[in-house]
Amino acid sequence: MADADDRPLLIVNADDYGLTAGVSRAICRGATDGIITSTSLLAVGPAIEQAVPWLDDVPQLGLGGHLAVVGEDPPVLSAREVPTLVDAMGNFAMSWRQFLPRCARRAVDPDDLRREFSAQLDRLEDLLGDRRLDHLDTHQNVHLWPMVRDIVLELGDARGVQAVRVTRSSARSIVGLTVSTLGARLASKARRRGWGVPDATVGLDEAGSMTAPVLDASLRTLAAAAADGARSAELAAHPGSPDDPDLDRYAWGYHWAEELEALCAPAARAGVEQAGYRLGPFADLAQAHP
């Protein structure tokens, strides 16, 4: 058997830390009892201030910025400061399906986006203290869009956070093919800037349904990627706590608790081993790609 350091890296990243207390507690449990190695912090999440101190109990967990410009929760800045990002009530667009067409029409001011993302990163850095972010991604993966992508890369360079999620899809639909095309362009541009980029990614097509059978299938997909030469991969997940009342306002249809149980089951760690990966955070990408 090859030495563990020679195996490709698998980052198991749980999104939406700070969305609710239950989601945040579930992510911490998944890091302690399961295969979660990383999480992306949602600065606009209602529970973010409450939940950040719990990260002291999981010092091994990699931390990223989950930048948001869509969704149910309001921006960090006021509507007056970011007028092209919000509606008359001061709220973000609910979905990328409303936000990205506005980008295409140039109805979104990039300076508004830059200010809001900067404020979100400031909030996270203030809350984290001595702990540092090791990667960036976005809520609903809007950083695939060129304008958003370029601002995320600019801010990461300025703050020394130079690793990014590259979202990929195996779907043959228009959306799936567009995601894969934009993801390839993001990977190319990020690598030219010296950023860490996983070679393979699963989790978009499976979002909210990373139950035990889906996790097993995803790990087999990543095993095939490793056999084809991938030296790193990200598996994105969305665990949560059972019967979390605070999730009622997020009508996403996600199987939060089932994902947590799948990620904590002994079969999950066995599946990672069988796929030939070692577990680690985004900070280990440099070692995976010397």
CORGI-V520769 format. One record per backbone hydrogen bond with DSSP energy under -0.5 kcal/mol. CO is the residue of the C=O (numbers start at 1). NH is the residue of the N-H. E is the energy in kcal/mol with one decimal. If there is no record, write none. Layout:
co->CO nh->NH e->E
co->CO nh->NH e->E
//
This chain:
co->3 nh->6 e->-1.9
co->3 nh->7 e->-0.6
co->4 nh->7 e->-1.3
co->8 nh->278 e->-2.6
co->9 nh->11 e->-0.5
co->9 nh->233 e->-1.7
co->10 nh->12 e->-0.6
co->10 nh->280 e->-1.8
co->11 nh->13 e->-0.9
co->11 nh->235 e->-3.0
co->12 nh->37 e->-2.2
co->12 nh->38 e->-1.7
co->13 nh->15 e->-0.6
co->13 nh->237 e->-2.7
co->14 nh->40 e->-1.9
co->16 nh->19 e->-2.3
co->17 nh->42 e->-3.0
co->18 nh->47 e->-2.4
co->18 nh->48 e->-0.6
co->19 nh->46 e->-0.5
co->20 nh->18 e->-0.5
co->20 nh->24 e->-2.0
co->21 nh->25 e->-2.7
co->22 nh->26 e->-2.2
co->23 nh->27 e->-2.1
co->24 nh->28 e->-2.1
co->25 nh->29 e->-2.3
co->26 nh->30 e->-2.6
co->27 nh->31 e->-1.6
co->28 nh->32 e->-1.7
co->29 nh->33 e->-3.5
co->29 nh->34 e->-0.5
co->30 nh->34 e->-0.8
co->30 nh->36 e->-1.5
co->37 nh->62 e->-2.6
co->38 nh->14 e->-2.5
co->39 nh->41 e->-0.5
co->39 nh->64 e->-2.3
co->40 nh->17 e->-2.2
co->41 nh->43 e->-0.9
co->41 nh->66 e->-3.0
co->42 nh->45 e->-1.8
co->45 nh->48 e->-1.6
co->47 nh->51 e->-2.4
co->48 nh->52 e->-1.9
co->49 nh->53 e->-0.6
co->51 nh->54 e->-1.3
co->51 nh->55 e->-0.5
co->52 nh->55 e->-1.9
co->53 nh->56 e->-1.5
co->54 nh->57 e->-1.6
co->55 nh->58 e->-1.6
co->58 nh->61 e->-2.0
co->62 nh->39 e->-2.3
co->63 nh->134 e->-3.6
co->63 nh->135 e->-0.7
co->64 nh->41 e->-3.3
co->64 nh->66 e->-0.6
co->65 nh->67 e->-1.0
co->65 nh->137 e->-2.5
co->67 nh->139 e->-2.9
co->69 nh->93 e->-0.6
co->78 nh->81 e->-0.8
co->78 nh->82 e->-1.5
co->82 nh->85 e->-1.8
co->82 nh->86 e->-0.5
co->83 nh->86 e->-0.7
co->87 nh->90 e->-2.1
co->90 nh->75 e->-0.5
co->91 nh->87 e->-2.0
co->93 nh->71 e->-2.4
co->95 nh->98 e->-1.3
co->95 nh->99 e->-2.0
co->96 nh->100 e->-2.4
co->98 nh->102 e->-0.9
co->99 nh->103 e->-1.8
co->100 nh->104 e->-2.6
co->101 nh->105 e->-1.7
co->102 nh->107 e->-3.0
co->102 nh->108 e->-0.6
co->103 nh->106 e->-1.7
co->107 nh->109 e->-0.6
co->108 nh->110 e->-0.5
co->109 nh->112 e->-0.7
co->109 nh->113 e->-1.8
co->110 nh->114 e->-2.6
co->111 nh->115 e->-2.4
co->112 nh->116 e->-2.5
co->113 nh->117 e->-2.6
co->114 nh->118 e->-2.2
co->115 nh->119 e->-2.3
co->116 nh->120 e->-2.3
co->117 nh->121 e->-2.4
co->118 nh->122 e->-2.5
co->119 nh->123 e->-2.3
co->120 nh->124 e->-2.2
co->121 nh->125 e->-2.7
co->122 nh->126 e->-2.5
co->123 nh->127 e->-2.3
co->124 nh->128 e->-2.5
co->125 nh->129 e->-1.4
co->128 nh->131 e->-1.7
co->135 nh->65 e->-2.2
co->136 nh->165 e->-1.7
co->137 nh->67 e->-2.4
co->138 nh->141 e->-1.9
co->139 nh->142 e->-0.9
co->141 nh->144 e->-1.5
co->142 nh->145 e->-1.6
co->145 nh->149 e->-3.4
co->146 nh->150 e->-2.6
co->147 nh->151 e->-1.6
co->148 nh->152 e->-2.6
co->149 nh->153 e->-2.6
co->150 nh->154 e->-2.1
co->151 nh->155 e->-2.7
co->152 nh->156 e->-2.4
co->153 nh->157 e->-2.4
co->154 nh->158 e->-2.0
co->155 nh->159 e->-1.5
co->156 nh->160 e->-0.9
co->156 nh->161 e->-2.3
co->157 nh->160 e->-0.7
co->160 nh->162 e->-0.7
co->162 nh->196 e->-2.9
co->163 nh->136 e->-1.9
co->164 nh->198 e->-0.6
co->165 nh->167 e->-0.7
co->173 nh->177 e->-2.7
co->174 nh->178 e->-2.2
co->175 nh->179 e->-2.7
co->176 nh->180 e->-2.2
co->177 nh->181 e->-2.2
co->178 nh->182 e->-2.8
co->179 nh->183 e->-2.7
co->180 nh->184 e->-2.1
co->181 nh->185 e->-1.7
co->182 nh->186 e->-2.4
co->183 nh->187 e->-2.7
co->184 nh->188 e->-2.2
co->185 nh->189 e->-2.4
co->186 nh->190 e->-2.8
co->187 nh->191 e->-2.5
co->188 nh->192 e->-1.9
co->189 nh->193 e->-1.0
co->190 nh->193 e->-0.6
co->190 nh->195 e->-2.6
co->191 nh->194 e->-1.7
co->196 nh->164 e->-1.9
co->200 nh->234 e->-2.1
co->202 nh->236 e->-2.5
co->204 nh->207 e->-1.5
co->206 nh->209 e->-2.6
co->208 nh->255 e->-3.0
co->209 nh->211 e->-2.4
co->211 nh->215 e->-3.3
co->212 nh->216 e->-2.3
co->213 nh->217 e->-2.1
co->214 nh->218 e->-2.6
co->215 nh->219 e->-2.5
co->216 nh->220 e->-1.7
co->217 nh->221 e->-2.0
co->218 nh->222 e->-2.2
co->219 nh->223 e->-2.0
co->220 nh->224 e->-1.8
co->221 nh->225 e->-1.7
co->222 nh->226 e->-2.4
co->223 nh->227 e->-2.2
co->224 nh->228 e->-1.3
co->225 nh->230 e->-2.5
co->226 nh->229 e->-1.7
co->231 nh->9 e->-2.2
co->232 nh->200 e->-0.9
co->233 nh->11 e->-2.9
co->234 nh->202 e->-2.3
co->234 nh->236 e->-0.5
co->235 nh->13 e->-1.8
co->237 nh->15 e->-2.5
co->241 nh->244 e->-0.9
co->243 nh->245 e->-0.8
co->244 nh->247 e->-1.5
co->245 nh->248 e->-1.4
co->246 nh->249 e->-0.7
co->247 nh->250 e->-1.8
co->249 nh->251 e->-0.7
co->250 nh->252 e->-2.0
co->254 nh->256 e->-1.0
co->255 nh->259 e->-2.2
co->256 nh->240 e->-1.4
co->256 nh->260 e->-1.9
co->257 nh->261 e->-2.3
co->258 nh->262 e->-2.1
co->259 nh->263 e->-2.5
co->260 nh->264 e->-1.5
co->261 nh->265 e->-0.9
co->263 nh->35 e->-1.4
co->265 nh->268 e->-1.7
co->265 nh->269 e->-0.9
co->266 nh->270 e->-2.1
co->267 nh->271 e->-2.2
co->268 nh->272 e->-2.0
co->269 nh->273 e->-2.2
co->270 nh->274 e->-2.5
co->271 nh->275 e->-2.0
co->272 nh->276 e->-0.7
co->272 nh->277 e->-1.9
co->273 nh->276 e->-1.0
co->276 nh->8 e->-0.6
co->278 nh->10 e->-2.9
co->281 nh->284 e->-1.7
co->282 nh->285 e->-2.2
co->283 nh->286 e->-0.5
co->284 nh->288 e->-1.9
co->285 nh->289 e->-1.9
co->287 nh->290 e->-0.6
//
